[in-house]
Structures are given as structure tokens and as C-alpha cells.
Amino acid sequence: MQFLLELIFAGVCVGSVYSLVAHGFNMTFWSSKVLNFGHGPFIMFCSMLILSFLNIGISWAVAIVFGLICISLLGIILERVSIRPLIKYPSSMGWVVSTLGTGLFLQALASKIWGSQAIAYPAFLFTSTDYVPLLSVKLSSQYLLVLFAALFIMLFMEMVMHKTIWGKAMKAVSYDPTLARIMGIKSKLVITYSFILSAILAGIAGFLIAPIYGTVSPDFGMNIMVLGFVATVLGGVGSSKGALIGGILVGVIEKLVGGYLSSSAEHGVAFAILILILAIKPEGLFGSRAVLKV
């Protein structure tokens, strides 16, 4: 019984990592119906930037602020270069290639700047030996920090989308950018801001997740992004609640499979979940079907 509880608690905490990534996917989807497949490299790049700032003697707080500012600028560049030229063609899927290509470029740039080898990453707030005892199970303090961050972001995004003018503007732009512009909404600015916020979410995920892994490398973030995408699809694209619950479900299932069957099949089960949910319920657990009238 204790082993089962350990696996479930570990899965919940690991799943919260995937939830953070899923929230970033949702942010750009809300305004432009685009899933940013450069999100993983954004996570890596911000982590690397913060580490570089730390290495020259800057404090954690200042390094994080500088890192988030830099990654926000990259979010603007991504939107202007990879998305804006294609957004005028709503039926085109060119953004998949353009965002993924931008991510691969960032990965190559990181290899050029910091090298291709993994670099040790310092602890943030908690060390790897900091635990919280719960029902005879030791929970990693850093994982719990990520879990609470994911929960807070979910509540914040739900409030923004349903209680603010900004959220209504994002929904309007997502539904029909041209009509939204006629109604006085600055559609291009709304989309740009959504990519900035998505980049900031990637940066937050980066400096929270990197200490858990202990090292960062140019390919850091790509695997997390794939698992975050599975969580997004499972929970329902565009659903904040779905992002949190989908991520936790993927994490728990992974840990149960790894604990009772084989650790080598731990990540492979995520792709099985993706195939299953696309076949049975493609809109996800909390997503809604898109209805088009022609």
C-alpha cells in the first residue's frame, strides 16, 4: 500500500510539471488557435539564460527577472516571424512547421553558446534532499512547489479568461480576428501578448523544473514539451482545468506503469494515451467540440 501511495504522490508531482507546459500551450491557442511547438526549447533557453546570469554573480531574483524579460522578447520574435505571416491563412497548418523550426533553431543556438553537454543546475529554494512527510511518504519539496505553481496558474488563467475584458478579447480574436478588429479589438496586439505570456510560462516552468533534473542541456525541454502536449490533448486543448488534470493523470499513469511493469515503458505509455484519446475523445476530457457553420 505504501508503495502505491508513493507512486501516486510522485505521479501527481511529476504530472504538475506537464501541467505547466500544457498551460503554455493553451495560452497561444486561446488567441490564435496555434499550439507553439517551440515551447520546449523556450523552457530550455530561459533556464540556460538564468544559469548564465547566476554564474556572473547575479542573485536568483534578478536572474529570474532578466531571464523572463529575455524569453518574452523571444516570444515576440516567434510571433512576428513564425506566426503572423501564416495567421492570415486559417486553414493552413504551417504554424506547426514554423514553431517547431524556431524551437530547433533555439536548440542549435544553445548548443553554439553553451555547448552540447549537460550543465549542472543549482537548487532553487529547495535542495534535492528537502522532503515533506505525508502518510509515511516523503514528498519532494521542489515537486510540491511545481504542483502549487501549476494550481495557482490554473486558477489565475481561469479568472483571466472568464472574469476579465482581456479574456473576452482573446476569445473574440480566436473566434474571428477580422470581426474582432472591426469591433475595436486590436487583434494583432492580443495575439502578441498571448505569445509573451506563453513565453513567460515557459520561463517559469524552466527555472522550477531544471533544479529537479539537476542538469540542463540544449535538448532539455523537448521531452517535457512532448509530455506536456499529451497532457494538453488529454485534458482538452484550451481548458485550464484540463491542463492541470491531464498533466496529473499522465504523471500518475506513467509512475504506475514504471513501478509495476517496467521503467523503460514509463514514457512510452504517454504516446499510448495520446493515440487512445485521439481515437475515442479527440476533444479531450474537458474540451468542447468545435462546430463550424458553412
C-alpha positions as CSV (number, residue, x, y, z in Angstrom):
1,M,0.0,0.0,0.0
2,Q,2.8,2.4,0.9
3,F,4.5,1.7,-2.5
4,L,1.2,2.5,-4.3
5,L,0.9,5.8,-2.4
6,E,4.5,6.7,-3.2
7,L,3.8,6.1,-6.9
8,I,0.6,8.1,-6.9
9,F,2.1,11.1,-5.0
10,A,5.2,11.0,-7.3
11,G,2.9,10.9,-10.3
12,V,0.9,13.9,-9.1
13,C,4.0,15.9,-8.6
14,V,5.6,14.9,-11.9
15,G,2.3,15.5,-13.6
16,S,2.2,19.1,-12.3
17,V,5.4,19.6,-14.4
18,Y,3.5,18.6,-17.5
19,S,0.6,20.8,-16.5
20,L,2.8,23.9,-16.5
21,V,3.8,23.1,-20.1
22,A,0.1,22.5,-21.0
23,H,-0.8,25.9,-19.7
24,G,1.7,27.5,-22.0
25,F,0.2,25.6,-25.0
26,N,-3.3,26.9,-24.0
27,M,-2.2,30.5,-23.8
28,T,-1.4,30.8,-27.5
29,F,-4.3,28.5,-28.5
30,W,-6.8,30.9,-26.9
31,S,-5.9,33.8,-29.0
32,S,-4.7,32.3,-32.3
33,K,-5.7,28.6,-32.4
34,V,-1.9,27.9,-32.6
35,L,0.0,25.4,-30.4
36,N,3.5,26.6,-30.0
37,F,5.8,23.6,-30.7
38,G,8.8,25.8,-29.8
39,H,7.6,25.8,-26.2
40,G,10.1,23.1,-25.1
41,P,13.2,24.9,-26.4
42,F,11.8,28.1,-24.7
43,I,11.8,26.3,-21.4
44,M,15.4,25.2,-22.0
45,F,16.6,28.6,-23.3
46,C,15.2,30.5,-20.3
47,S,16.8,28.0,-17.9
48,M,20.2,28.5,-19.6
49,L,19.8,32.3,-19.5
50,I,19.1,32.3,-15.8
51,L,22.0,30.0,-15.2
52,S,24.3,32.3,-17.1
53,F,23.1,35.3,-15.1
54,L,23.7,33.3,-11.9
55,N,27.2,32.4,-13.0
56,I,28.3,36.0,-13.2
57,G,27.2,36.7,-9.7
58,I,23.6,37.9,-10.1
59,S,21.1,36.9,-7.4
60,W,18.3,34.5,-8.1
61,A,15.6,37.1,-8.1
62,V,17.3,39.4,-10.6
63,A,18.5,36.5,-12.7
64,I,14.9,35.2,-13.0
65,V,13.6,38.7,-13.9
66,F,16.3,39.1,-16.6
67,G,15.6,35.6,-17.9
68,L,11.9,36.2,-18.2
69,I,12.4,39.5,-19.9
70,C,14.7,37.9,-22.5
71,I,12.4,35.0,-23.1
72,S,9.5,37.4,-23.5
73,L,11.4,39.2,-26.3
74,L,11.9,35.8,-27.9
75,G,8.2,35.2,-27.7
76,I,7.6,38.5,-29.6
77,I,10.1,37.4,-32.3
78,L,8.4,34.0,-32.6
79,E,5.0,35.6,-33.1
80,R,6.3,38.1,-35.6
81,V,8.4,35.7,-37.6
82,S,6.7,32.3,-37.4
83,I,3.1,33.1,-36.7
84,R,2.0,36.5,-38.1
85,P,2.8,35.7,-41.8
86,L,0.7,32.5,-41.5
87,I,-2.2,33.6,-39.3
88,K,-4.0,35.1,-42.3
89,Y,-4.5,31.6,-43.7
90,P,-6.7,30.0,-41.0
91,S,-6.9,26.6,-42.8
92,S,-3.1,26.3,-43.0
93,M,-1.1,24.2,-40.6
94,G,2.2,25.9,-41.5
95,W,2.5,27.1,-37.9
96,V,3.3,23.6,-36.8
97,V,6.5,23.6,-39.0
98,S,7.3,27.3,-38.3
99,T,7.1,27.0,-34.5
100,L,8.9,23.6,-34.4
101,G,11.6,25.1,-36.7
102,T,12.0,28.1,-34.4
103,G,12.4,25.7,-31.5
104,L,15.1,23.6,-33.3
105,F,16.9,26.9,-34.1
106,L,16.9,27.8,-30.4
107,Q,18.2,24.4,-29.6
108,A,21.1,24.7,-32.1
109,L,21.8,28.3,-30.9
110,A,22.0,27.0,-27.3
111,S,24.5,24.3,-28.4
112,K,26.6,27.0,-30.0
113,I,26.5,29.3,-27.0
114,W,26.7,26.9,-24.0
115,G,27.9,23.7,-25.7
116,S,26.1,20.4,-26.2
117,Q,27.0,18.8,-22.8
118,A,24.7,18.9,-19.8
119,I,25.4,21.6,-17.3
120,A,24.8,21.3,-13.5
121,Y,21.9,23.4,-12.3
122,P,21.8,24.8,-8.8
123,A,18.9,24.3,-6.4
124,F,16.1,26.9,-6.3
125,L,14.5,27.4,-2.8
126,F,14.8,23.7,-2.0
127,T,17.5,21.1,-2.4
128,S,17.1,17.6,-3.7
129,T,17.2,16.3,-0.1
130,D,14.3,18.5,1.1
131,Y,11.1,16.5,1.7
132,V,7.7,16.9,3.2
133,P,6.4,13.8,5.1
134,L,2.8,12.8,4.3
135,L,1.2,9.5,5.3
136,S,4.6,7.9,5.7
137,V,5.6,9.0,2.2
138,K,8.4,11.6,1.6
139,L,7.4,14.2,-1.0
140,S,10.0,16.3,-2.7
141,S,9.6,20.0,-1.7
142,Q,10.6,21.1,-5.2
143,Y,8.0,18.9,-6.8
144,L,5.4,20.3,-4.4
145,L,6.5,23.8,-5.4
146,V,5.8,23.0,-9.0
147,L,2.4,21.5,-8.1
148,F,1.3,24.6,-6.2
149,A,2.6,26.8,-9.1
150,A,0.6,24.8,-11.6
151,L,-2.5,25.0,-9.4
152,F,-2.1,28.8,-9.0
153,I,-1.5,29.3,-12.7
154,M,-4.7,27.3,-13.5
155,L,-6.8,29.4,-11.1
156,F,-5.2,32.6,-12.5
157,M,-5.9,31.7,-16.1
158,E,-9.4,30.6,-15.4
159,M,-10.0,34.0,-13.7
160,V,-8.5,35.9,-16.7
161,M,-10.5,34.0,-19.3
162,H,-13.8,34.2,-17.6
163,K,-13.7,37.3,-15.5
164,T,-11.7,39.9,-17.4
165,I,-12.1,42.0,-20.6
166,W,-8.7,40.6,-21.7
167,G,-10.1,37.1,-21.6
168,K,-13.1,38.1,-23.6
169,A,-10.9,39.8,-26.1
170,M,-8.8,36.7,-26.5
171,K,-11.9,34.6,-27.2
172,A,-13.2,37.1,-29.7
173,V,-9.9,37.2,-31.6
174,S,-9.7,33.4,-31.6
175,Y,-13.2,33.1,-33.0
176,D,-12.8,35.7,-35.7
177,P,-9.8,38.1,-35.8
178,T,-11.3,40.2,-38.6
179,L,-14.7,40.7,-36.8
180,A,-12.9,41.4,-33.5
181,R,-10.8,44.1,-35.2
182,I,-14.0,45.7,-36.7
183,M,-15.4,45.7,-33.1
184,G,-12.4,47.8,-31.9
185,I,-10.2,45.0,-30.6
186,K,-6.5,45.2,-31.5
187,S,-6.3,41.6,-32.7
188,K,-2.6,41.6,-33.5
189,L,-1.7,43.1,-30.2
190,V,-3.8,40.5,-28.3
191,I,-2.1,37.7,-30.2
192,T,1.4,39.2,-29.5
193,Y,0.6,39.5,-25.7
194,S,-0.6,35.8,-25.6
195,F,2.8,34.7,-27.0
196,I,4.6,36.9,-24.5
197,L,2.6,35.3,-21.7
198,S,3.2,31.8,-23.1
199,A,6.9,32.5,-23.2
200,I,6.8,33.7,-19.6
201,L,5.0,30.5,-18.6
202,A,7.8,28.6,-20.4
203,G,10.4,30.5,-18.4
204,I,8.6,29.9,-15.1
205,A,8.4,26.2,-15.9
206,G,12.1,26.2,-16.8
207,F,13.5,27.6,-13.5
208,L,11.1,25.4,-11.5
209,I,11.8,22.2,-13.3
210,A,15.6,22.5,-14.0
211,P,16.6,22.1,-10.3
212,I,14.5,18.8,-10.2
213,Y,16.5,17.3,-13.1
214,G,19.8,18.8,-11.7
215,T,21.2,19.5,-15.2
216,V,20.3,21.4,-18.3
217,S,21.3,20.8,-21.9
218,P,20.2,22.0,-25.3
219,D,17.7,19.1,-25.6
220,F,16.3,19.8,-22.1
221,G,12.7,20.7,-22.5
222,M,11.9,18.9,-25.7
223,N,10.9,15.7,-24.0
224,I,9.0,17.6,-21.4
225,M,7.2,19.5,-24.1
226,V,6.0,16.3,-25.8
227,L,4.6,15.0,-22.5
228,G,3.0,18.4,-21.9
229,F,1.4,18.2,-25.3
230,V,-0.1,14.8,-24.3
231,A,-1.4,16.4,-21.2
232,T,-2.9,19.2,-23.2
233,V,-4.7,16.8,-25.6
234,L,-5.9,14.5,-22.8
235,G,-7.3,17.4,-20.7
236,G,-8.7,19.2,-23.7
237,V,-6.9,21.9,-25.7
238,G,-7.8,25.3,-24.4
239,S,-9.0,24.1,-20.9
240,S,-7.0,25.3,-17.9
241,K,-8.7,22.7,-15.7
242,G,-7.9,20.1,-18.3
243,A,-4.3,21.1,-18.4
244,L,-3.9,20.5,-14.7
245,I,-5.9,17.3,-14.5
246,G,-4.5,16.0,-17.8
247,G,-0.9,16.5,-16.6
248,I,-1.5,14.9,-13.3
249,L,-3.2,11.9,-15.0
250,V,-0.3,11.4,-17.4
251,G,2.1,11.6,-14.5
252,V,0.3,9.1,-12.3
253,I,-0.2,6.6,-15.1
254,E,3.5,6.9,-16.0
255,K,4.6,6.2,-12.5
256,L,2.2,3.3,-12.0
257,V,3.4,1.7,-15.3
258,G,7.0,2.3,-14.3
259,G,6.5,1.0,-10.8
260,Y,4.5,-2.2,-11.6
261,L,5.5,-3.0,-15.1
262,S,8.7,-1.5,-16.5
263,S,10.5,1.8,-16.0
264,S,11.5,1.7,-19.7
265,A,7.8,1.8,-20.7
266,E,7.2,4.8,-18.4
267,H,7.4,7.5,-21.1
268,G,6.1,5.3,-23.9
269,V,2.7,5.0,-22.2
270,A,2.2,8.7,-22.8
271,F,2.0,8.1,-26.5
272,A,-0.4,5.3,-26.0
273,I,-2.6,7.7,-24.1
274,L,-2.3,10.2,-26.9
275,I,-3.4,7.7,-29.5
276,L,-6.2,6.4,-27.3
277,I,-7.7,9.8,-26.5
278,L,-7.5,10.9,-30.2
279,A,-9.4,7.8,-31.2
280,I,-12.0,7.9,-28.5
281,K,-12.5,11.5,-27.5
282,P,-10.3,13.8,-29.6
283,E,-11.6,17.0,-27.9
284,G,-10.2,15.7,-24.6
285,L,-11.7,15.2,-21.1
286,F,-12.7,18.9,-20.6
287,G,-12.5,20.2,-24.2
288,S,-15.5,21.1,-26.3
289,R,-16.2,20.2,-29.9
290,A,-15.7,22.9,-32.5
291,V,-18.8,23.4,-34.6
292,L,-18.4,25.3,-37.9
293,K,-21.3,26.5,-40.0
294,V,-20.8,26.8,-43.7
